Amino acid sequence: MKKKILSVLFCLLFLFAAQPVSAGWEQCWRYTENGTVVRSAWRQLDGNWYYFNADGVRHSGWVFSGGKWYHCGEDGKMNTGWLALQDGVYLLNGSGAMAANCTMTVDGGNYRFDASGRAVPLDETALFSEPFISLPFEQKVSLLRKIFPDGSYWNCTSANLRSDPVGVTDIPCSHHTKDSMFCRIYNGKTAEFLQVNECYQCLGFANLISDFLFGRDSDVKAFLKYANLRPGDHVRLTKDQHSFIVLEKTDDYVTVLECNGDYSSCRIRWDRKISAEQLEKRGEVFFLRRTAAK
């Protein structure tokens, strides 16, 4: 009985193997043409491009081909346009090739692409565009570290550039001895809430960061308890006239992102620690939380 069953199975396998195949998918996402597995090559199938690696398996992820980088999704299809990954945002042209080592204008926004292809917005239009505005909180913070490096200055070299909030220089501001004509300006939703007509230096910078992290249309609510503070909240010191954004919060301190903490240079500083005790003084501080717009 066992010999008969084995004989039948062998015959079935032989029949299937003998069927002629001109082109098509096989198991393990291989593709064959005239019985030969396609290897280390691109193929356009049903209007989509796929790359098959040296083992003949449909590839997903980055592909270096013909001196350029391409990216295929989990379904194997080659990507084009903006691509948001955990390590950054990339731009792939119509043929799928990644932009790198260049600056480019896309839909009215200006971007810089580093050697690895990661995009950095260079102006307000670019910063508040997709896919940047939809990135998760932690990715937005990582991007902000590139746009506004620690130790740089949130100012400009010409008064004509004041209204563009995305930009820094390596020259300290001199508004403490002259005026604020070279300080960048950004109002946003928080300015409306605080009823301030023109926001620059620490307040303008905090407003900009808050809008980028949570969206320009998100509502603003004020509260007073340090215990309720969380990353992304805007802290306003009323006595010292200073603003900053919370990056991390513990029971004992917060780490913050700020501009003009020295009240004189518009210097950007990341990860400064401020004690909970300093932020629990009633009448000298309040906190602002962004929430989804109704």
C-alpha positions as a LaTeX table, in Angstrom:
\begin{tabular}{lrrr}
\hline
Residue & $x$ (\AA) & $y$ (\AA) & $z$ (\AA) \\
\hline
Met1 & 0.00 & 0.00 & 0.00 \\
Lys2 & 2.78 & 2.44 & 0.93 \\
Lys3 & 4.63 & 1.66 & $-2.30$ \\
Lys4 & 1.49 & 2.47 & $-4.33$ \\
Ile5 & 1.05 & 5.82 & $-2.55$ \\
Leu6 & 4.69 & 6.73 & $-3.12$ \\
Ser7 & 4.41 & 5.78 & $-6.77$ \\
Val8 & 1.35 & 8.01 & $-7.23$ \\
Leu9 & 3.06 & 10.97 & $-5.50$ \\
Phe10 & 6.16 & 10.51 & $-7.65$ \\
Cys11 & 4.07 & 10.53 & $-10.81$ \\
Leu12 & 2.24 & 13.69 & $-9.74$ \\
Leu13 & 5.50 & 15.48 & $-8.99$ \\
Phe14 & 6.90 & 14.41 & $-12.37$ \\
Leu15 & 3.80 & 15.69 & $-14.18$ \\
Phe16 & 3.94 & 19.11 & $-12.47$ \\
Ala17 & 7.68 & 19.44 & $-13.12$ \\
Ala18 & 7.19 & 18.61 & $-16.77$ \\
Gln19 & 4.71 & 21.46 & $-17.40$ \\
Pro20 & 6.26 & 24.12 & $-19.71$ \\
Val21 & 6.52 & 27.61 & $-18.15$ \\
Ser22 & 7.41 & 30.66 & $-20.24$ \\
Ala23 & 7.40 & 33.32 & $-17.47$ \\
Gly24 & 5.83 & 33.73 & $-14.04$ \\
Trp25 & 6.18 & 33.82 & $-10.26$ \\
Glu26 & 7.48 & 30.83 & $-8.33$ \\
Gln27 & 7.62 & 30.03 & $-4.64$ \\
Cys28 & 9.81 & 32.26 & $-2.43$ \\
Trp29 & 8.92 & 35.19 & $-4.73$ \\
Arg30 & 11.20 & 34.13 & $-7.55$ \\
Tyr31 & 10.45 & 34.98 & $-11.15$ \\
Thr32 & 11.30 & 32.76 & $-14.09$ \\
Glu33 & 11.59 & 33.39 & $-17.79$ \\
Asn34 & 11.64 & 30.34 & $-20.07$ \\
Gly35 & 12.38 & 28.17 & $-17.07$ \\
Thr36 & 15.32 & 30.31 & $-15.88$ \\
Val37 & 15.22 & 32.20 & $-12.56$ \\
Val38 & 15.84 & 35.94 & $-12.98$ \\
Arg39 & 18.83 & 37.02 & $-10.87$ \\
Ser40 & 20.50 & 40.39 & $-10.11$ \\
Ala41 & 18.16 & 42.20 & $-12.45$ \\
Trp42 & 15.13 & 44.49 & $-12.71$ \\
Arg43 & 11.86 & 43.42 & $-14.30$ \\
Gln44 & 8.74 & 45.46 & $-14.98$ \\
Leu45 & 5.67 & 43.35 & $-14.22$ \\
Asp46 & 2.09 & 44.57 & $-14.41$ \\
Gly47 & 3.31 & 48.17 & $-14.55$ \\
Asn48 & 5.58 & 47.91 & $-11.47$ \\
Trp49 & 9.34 & 47.51 & $-11.25$ \\
Tyr50 & 10.87 & 44.72 & $-9.11$ \\
Tyr51 & 14.47 & 43.82 & $-8.35$ \\
Phe52 & 15.55 & 40.20 & $-8.02$ \\
Asn53 & 18.74 & 39.60 & $-6.03$ \\
Ala54 & 21.61 & 37.20 & $-6.70$ \\
Asp55 & 19.58 & 34.32 & $-5.24$ \\
Gly56 & 16.71 & 35.20 & $-7.55$ \\
Val57 & 14.48 & 36.36 & $-4.71$ \\
Arg58 & 12.29 & 39.45 & $-5.04$ \\
His59 & 14.04 & 42.19 & $-3.06$ \\
Ser60 & 12.65 & 44.66 & $-0.52$ \\
Gly61 & 14.61 & 47.59 & 0.92 \\
Trp62 & 17.51 & 49.53 & $-0.58$ \\
Val63 & 19.06 & 48.45 & $-3.88$ \\
Phe64 & 22.34 & 49.79 & $-5.32$ \\
Ser65 & 22.10 & 49.39 & $-9.07$ \\
Gly66 & 23.88 & 51.13 & $-11.94$ \\
Gly67 & 25.66 & 53.51 & $-9.55$ \\
Lys68 & 22.42 & 54.74 & $-7.94$ \\
Trp69 & 20.28 & 53.84 & $-4.93$ \\
Tyr70 & 16.69 & 52.66 & $-5.29$ \\
His71 & 14.15 & 51.43 & $-2.75$ \\
Cys72 & 11.59 & 48.64 & $-2.97$ \\
Gly73 & 8.70 & 48.30 & $-0.57$ \\
Glu74 & 7.75 & 45.19 & 1.40 \\
Asp75 & 5.67 & 44.09 & $-1.58$ \\
Gly76 & 8.77 & 44.39 & $-3.76$ \\
Lys77 & 7.48 & 47.31 & $-5.82$ \\
Met78 & 10.03 & 50.06 & $-6.53$ \\
Asn79 & 9.17 & 53.33 & $-4.79$ \\
Thr80 & 9.10 & 56.81 & $-6.32$ \\
Gly81 & 8.45 & 60.23 & $-4.78$ \\
Trp82 & 8.84 & 61.00 & $-1.07$ \\
Leu83 & 9.78 & 58.08 & 1.15 \\
Ala84 & 9.60 & 58.36 & 4.96 \\
Leu85 & 11.61 & 55.72 & 6.83 \\
Gln86 & 12.63 & 55.43 & 10.47 \\
Asp87 & 16.05 & 56.93 & 9.80 \\
Gly88 & 14.93 & 59.85 & 7.63 \\
Val89 & 12.99 & 61.16 & 4.65 \\
Tyr90 & 14.20 & 60.51 & 1.11 \\
Leu91 & 13.20 & 61.63 & $-2.39$ \\
Leu92 & 13.17 & 59.14 & $-5.26$ \\
Asn93 & 12.76 & 60.53 & $-8.77$ \\
Gly94 & 10.40 & 59.22 & $-11.45$ \\
Ser95 & 12.83 & 56.45 & $-12.36$ \\
Gly96 & 13.25 & 55.54 & $-8.67$ \\
Ala97 & 16.79 & 56.92 & $-8.19$ \\
Met98 & 17.50 & 58.56 & $-4.83$ \\
Ala99 & 18.46 & 62.24 & $-4.64$ \\
Ala100 & 21.77 & 62.85 & $-2.81$ \\
Asn101 & 24.45 & 65.53 & $-2.41$ \\
Cys102 & 22.27 & 68.28 & $-3.84$ \\
Thr103 & 19.70 & 70.96 & $-3.14$ \\
Met104 & 16.36 & 70.91 & $-4.89$ \\
Thr105 & 13.06 & 72.78 & $-5.07$ \\
Val106 & 10.02 & 70.53 & $-4.85$ \\
Asp107 & 6.47 & 71.93 & $-4.91$ \\
Gly108 & 7.74 & 75.35 & $-3.87$ \\
Gly109 & 9.87 & 74.13 & $-0.96$ \\
Asn110 & 13.66 & 74.03 & $-0.87$ \\
Tyr111 & 15.49 & 70.98 & 0.44 \\
Arg112 & 19.06 & 69.82 & 0.99 \\
Phe113 & 19.88 & 66.14 & 0.46 \\
Asp114 & 22.99 & 64.84 & 2.21 \\
Ala115 & 25.35 & 62.12 & 0.98 \\
Ser116 & 23.04 & 59.46 & 2.42 \\
Gly117 & 20.01 & 60.98 & 0.69 \\
Arg118 & 18.31 & 62.25 & 3.83 \\
Ala119 & 16.29 & 65.39 & 3.17 \\
Val120 & 16.56 & 68.54 & 5.30 \\
Pro121 & 13.96 & 71.32 & 4.77 \\
Leu122 & 15.52 & 74.72 & 4.10 \\
Asp123 & 12.47 & 76.98 & 4.38 \\
Glu124 & 9.03 & 77.24 & 5.97 \\
Thr125 & 7.20 & 75.77 & 2.97 \\
Ala126 & 9.43 & 72.70 & 3.02 \\
Leu127 & 9.27 & 72.25 & 6.81 \\
Phe128 & 5.48 & 72.19 & 6.89 \\
Ser129 & 5.08 & 69.92 & 3.86 \\
Glu130 & 4.35 & 66.22 & 3.59 \\
Pro131 & 5.77 & 63.86 & 4.60 \\
Phe132 & 7.68 & 65.88 & 7.25 \\
Ile133 & 4.62 & 67.23 & 9.04 \\
Ser134 & 3.27 & 63.69 & 9.47 \\
Leu135 & 6.43 & 62.16 & 10.94 \\
Pro136 & 6.26 & 60.65 & 14.46 \\
Phe137 & 7.32 & 62.91 & 17.33 \\
Glu138 & 10.79 & 61.38 & 17.83 \\
Gln139 & 11.61 & 61.58 & 14.12 \\
Lys140 & 10.56 & 65.23 & 14.07 \\
Val141 & 12.90 & 65.96 & 16.97 \\
Ser142 & 15.77 & 64.21 & 15.16 \\
Leu143 & 15.07 & 66.28 & 12.06 \\
Leu144 & 14.98 & 69.51 & 14.08 \\
Arg145 & 18.45 & 68.73 & 15.44 \\
Lys146 & 19.73 & 68.85 & 11.85 \\
Ile147 & 17.83 & 71.98 & 10.87 \\
Phe148 & 18.70 & 73.89 & 14.06 \\
Pro149 & 22.08 & 72.55 & 15.26 \\
Asp150 & 23.19 & 73.07 & 18.83 \\
Gly151 & 25.34 & 76.20 & 19.08 \\
Ser152 & 23.98 & 77.85 & 15.94 \\
Tyr153 & 22.03 & 81.12 & 16.03 \\
Trp154 & 18.39 & 81.63 & 15.07 \\
Asn155 & 18.95 & 84.91 & 13.27 \\
Cys156 & 19.68 & 86.15 & 9.77 \\
Thr157 & 22.20 & 88.30 & 7.93 \\
Ser158 & 19.58 & 90.47 & 6.23 \\
Ala159 & 16.42 & 92.07 & 7.57 \\
Asn160 & 14.67 & 90.79 & 4.44 \\
Leu161 & 15.04 & 87.22 & 5.77 \\
Arg162 & 13.40 & 87.81 & 9.15 \\
Ser163 & 10.04 & 86.39 & 8.06 \\
Asp164 & 11.56 & 83.03 & 7.02 \\
Pro165 & 11.85 & 81.11 & 10.30 \\
Val166 & 13.82 & 78.16 & 8.93 \\
Gly167 & 17.47 & 79.10 & 8.94 \\
Val168 & 20.44 & 79.68 & 11.20 \\
Thr169 & 23.81 & 81.42 & 11.11 \\
Asp170 & 27.11 & 80.99 & 12.92 \\
Ile171 & 27.12 & 84.66 & 13.95 \\
Pro172 & 25.84 & 85.65 & 17.43 \\
Cys173 & 22.98 & 88.12 & 17.51 \\
Ser174 & 23.60 & 91.63 & 18.82 \\
His175 & 20.06 & 92.61 & 19.77 \\
His176 & 21.13 & 93.24 & 23.37 \\
Thr177 & 23.24 & 96.21 & 22.21 \\
Lys178 & 21.41 & 97.23 & 19.03 \\
Asp179 & 17.92 & 96.06 & 18.10 \\
Ser180 & 16.14 & 92.95 & 16.86 \\
Met181 & 16.29 & 93.72 & 13.12 \\
Phe182 & 18.22 & 90.51 & 12.43 \\
Cys183 & 16.16 & 88.27 & 14.74 \\
Arg184 & 13.91 & 85.84 & 12.87 \\
Ile185 & 10.15 & 86.06 & 13.44 \\
Tyr186 & 7.48 & 83.39 & 13.82 \\
Asn187 & 4.05 & 83.82 & 15.34 \\
Gly188 & 1.86 & 80.78 & 14.75 \\
Lys189 & $-0.98$ & 79.45 & 16.86 \\
Thr190 & 0.65 & 80.21 & 20.21 \\
Ala191 & 1.00 & 83.88 & 19.34 \\
Glu192 & $-2.76$ & 84.01 & 18.77 \\
Phe193 & $-3.35$ & 82.34 & 22.12 \\
Leu194 & $-1.00$ & 84.71 & 23.97 \\
Gln195 & $-2.26$ & 87.69 & 21.95 \\
Val196 & 1.24 & 88.73 & 20.91 \\
Asn197 & 1.59 & 90.53 & 17.59 \\
Glu198 & 5.24 & 89.76 & 16.81 \\
Cys199 & 7.22 & 86.86 & 18.27 \\
Tyr200 & 11.00 & 86.57 & 17.93 \\
Gln201 & 13.97 & 85.24 & 19.91 \\
Cys202 & 12.95 & 82.57 & 22.45 \\
Leu203 & 9.17 & 82.95 & 22.06 \\
Gly204 & 9.17 & 82.92 & 18.26 \\
Phe205 & 11.48 & 79.90 & 18.19 \\
Ala206 & 9.35 & 77.95 & 20.70 \\
Asn207 & 6.22 & 78.81 & 18.71 \\
Leu208 & 7.82 & 77.48 & 15.52 \\
Ile209 & 8.93 & 74.22 & 17.12 \\
Ser210 & 5.52 & 73.70 & 18.72 \\
Asp211 & 3.70 & 74.23 & 15.41 \\
Phe212 & 5.98 & 71.76 & 13.64 \\
Leu213 & 5.68 & 69.11 & 16.33 \\
Phe214 & 1.89 & 69.22 & 16.62 \\
Gly215 & 0.54 & 71.02 & 13.54 \\
Arg216 & $-0.34$ & 74.63 & 12.88 \\
Asp217 & $-4.05$ & 74.05 & 13.49 \\
Ser218 & $-3.76$ & 72.22 & 16.83 \\
Asp219 & $-5.35$ & 74.04 & 19.76 \\
Val220 & $-3.39$ & 75.61 & 22.62 \\
Lys221 & $-4.29$ & 75.06 & 26.28 \\
Ala222 & $-2.58$ & 76.44 & 29.38 \\
Phe223 & $-1.96$ & 74.61 & 32.68 \\
Leu224 & 0.09 & 75.16 & 35.83 \\
Lys225 & 1.12 & 71.79 & 37.32 \\
Tyr226 & 4.62 & 70.48 & 36.69 \\
Ala227 & 3.34 & 66.93 & 37.27 \\
Asn228 & 1.25 & 67.20 & 34.10 \\
Leu229 & 4.17 & 68.33 & 31.95 \\
Arg230 & 5.23 & 66.09 & 29.06 \\
Pro231 & 7.58 & 66.17 & 26.02 \\
Gly232 & 6.61 & 68.76 & 23.44 \\
Asp233 & 5.02 & 71.17 & 25.91 \\
His234 & 5.93 & 74.86 & 25.75 \\
Val235 & 7.17 & 76.38 & 29.01 \\
Arg236 & 6.78 & 80.12 & 29.51 \\
Leu237 & 8.66 & 81.82 & 32.33 \\
Thr238 & 6.70 & 84.98 & 33.07 \\
Lys239 & 9.15 & 86.57 & 35.47 \\
Asp240 & 12.25 & 85.85 & 33.39 \\
Gln241 & 10.45 & 86.30 & 30.04 \\
His242 & 11.78 & 83.11 & 28.51 \\
Ser243 & 10.29 & 80.21 & 26.53 \\
Phe244 & 11.49 & 76.70 & 25.70 \\
Ile245 & 10.21 & 73.31 & 24.55 \\
Val246 & 10.37 & 70.20 & 26.75 \\
Leu247 & 12.28 & 67.26 & 25.24 \\
Glu248 & 12.27 & 64.94 & 28.24 \\
Lys249 & 10.65 & 65.10 & 31.66 \\
Thr250 & 11.43 & 63.35 & 34.96 \\
Asp251 & 10.18 & 63.97 & 38.49 \\
Asp252 & 13.28 & 66.06 & 39.18 \\
Tyr253 & 14.03 & 67.95 & 35.96 \\
Val254 & 13.29 & 68.53 & 32.29 \\
Thr255 & 15.66 & 68.68 & 29.34 \\
Val256 & 14.76 & 71.38 & 26.86 \\
Leu257 & 15.31 & 72.94 & 23.45 \\
Glu258 & 15.66 & 76.72 & 23.58 \\
Cys259 & 16.84 & 79.83 & 21.80 \\
Asn260 & 18.35 & 82.93 & 23.39 \\
Gly261 & 18.75 & 81.39 & 26.83 \\
Asp262 & 21.52 & 83.91 & 27.45 \\
Tyr263 & 19.11 & 86.78 & 26.53 \\
Ser264 & 21.69 & 88.22 & 24.15 \\
Ser265 & 22.72 & 86.07 & 21.16 \\
Cys266 & 19.76 & 83.99 & 19.84 \\
Arg267 & 21.94 & 80.90 & 20.39 \\
Ile268 & 20.16 & 77.56 & 20.00 \\
Arg269 & 20.79 & 75.10 & 22.78 \\
Trp270 & 19.72 & 71.46 & 23.02 \\
Asp271 & 19.31 & 69.26 & 26.11 \\
Arg272 & 19.81 & 71.82 & 28.87 \\
Lys273 & 18.47 & 70.55 & 32.19 \\
Ile274 & 16.15 & 72.69 & 34.29 \\
Ser275 & 15.08 & 71.53 & 37.75 \\
Ala276 & 11.48 & 70.84 & 38.67 \\
Glu277 & 11.92 & 73.21 & 41.59 \\
Gln278 & 12.52 & 76.12 & 39.20 \\
Leu279 & 9.36 & 75.28 & 37.29 \\
Glu280 & 7.09 & 74.92 & 40.31 \\
Lys281 & 7.19 & 78.55 & 41.41 \\
Arg282 & 3.61 & 79.80 & 41.30 \\
Gly283 & 3.05 & 83.02 & 39.45 \\
Glu284 & 6.39 & 82.77 & 37.63 \\
Val285 & 5.67 & 80.05 & 35.07 \\
Phe286 & 2.90 & 78.44 & 33.07 \\
Phe287 & 2.79 & 75.62 & 30.53 \\
Leu288 & 1.19 & 75.32 & 27.10 \\
Arg289 & $-0.12$ & 72.06 & 25.63 \\
Arg290 & $-1.07$ & 71.48 & 21.99 \\
Thr291 & $-4.14$ & 69.35 & 21.35 \\
Ala292 & $-5.96$ & 68.19 & 18.23 \\
Ala293 & $-8.05$ & 70.90 & 16.63 \\
Lys294 & $-11.81$ & 70.54 & 17.10 \\
\hline
\end{tabular}
